[in-house]
Structures are given as C-alpha cells and as structure tokens.
C-alpha cells in the first residue's frame, strides 16, 4: 500500500514504533543482546553492535521518570531473560507469552 499523505506516513511510523503490543520485538532485542558475543569483531565493532541494540531498545522503551513505567520495563526485561533462558521444550509456552497482548510478570509467567 502506497502511503500517499504525510498523515498516513506518520501514523504508520507511530504504529511501527509504538510501545504497545511490541512484546515480541522487545523480546527479540533482549535475546540478541543476551546472545551477542565479541567473537572475531574488534572491540569497537562489538561495542557498535551493542550500542545499536541499546538505541533500538530505546525506541520501544524510552527513558522515563514515571516509576510505573520503569517497573513495567523492568518486568519486560525479567520476562525476556526468563524466556530466553528456557530449554526448547518450552517453545510453545514462550510463543504463547510473546503472542499475548499484555505481558505477564515474571512470577506469573513462571507459575
């Protein structure tokens, strides 16, 4: 679909980078961060890769002085860490959580 007006373009960008319903995307970023290793890259290259991921995460989780927002972001991190550490036998469980509209707390995901 051709985006023919500035309003449609901005609406599309807002939807793409909206914090709502981006559980899967946030999880993917966290998982990439957890699994990124320096390997054959120089320190500068490795740092650049990590910095890019940190900046991408800020699109979905901007810094906030609101304590409730910070609590929610911490919960997202904890759930992502839990899910990324699970054995493959829990892949259906992981997919169900990532497909949900509202991310559970880590304690609720565990139970």
C-alpha positions, 0 to 999 in steps of 0.5 A, spaced: 500 500 500 502 506 497 502 511 503 500 517 499 499 523 505 504 525 510 498 523 515 498 516 513 506 516 513 506 518 520 501 514 523 504 508 520 511 510 523 507 511 530 504 504 529 511 501 527 514 504 533 509 504 538 510 501 545 504 497 545 503 490 543 511 490 541 512 484 546 515 480 541 520 485 538 522 487 545 523 480 546 527 479 540 532 485 542 533 482 549 535 475 546 540 478 541 543 482 546 543 476 551 546 472 545 551 477 542 558 475 543 565 479 541 567 473 537 572 475 531 569 483 531 574 488 534 572 491 540 569 497 537 565 493 532 562 489 538 561 495 542 557 498 535 553 492 535 551 493 542 550 500 542 545 499 536 541 494 540 541 499 546 538 505 541 533 500 538 531 498 545 530 505 546 525 506 541 520 501 544 522 503 551 524 510 552 527 513 558 522 515 563 521 518 570 514 515 571 516 509 576 510 505 573 513 505 567 520 503 569 517 497 573 513 495 567 520 495 563 523 492 568 518 486 568 519 486 560 526 485 561 525 479 567 520 476 562 525 476 556 531 473 560 526 468 563 524 466 556 530 466 553 533 462 558 528 456 557 530 449 554 526 448 547 521 444 550 518 450 552 517 453 545 510 453 545 509 456 552 514 462 550 510 463 543 504 463 547 507 469 552 510 473 546 503 472 542 499 475 548 497 482 548 499 484 555 505 481 558 505 477 564 510 478 570 515 474 571 512 470 577 506 469 573 509 467 567 513 462 571 507 459 575 
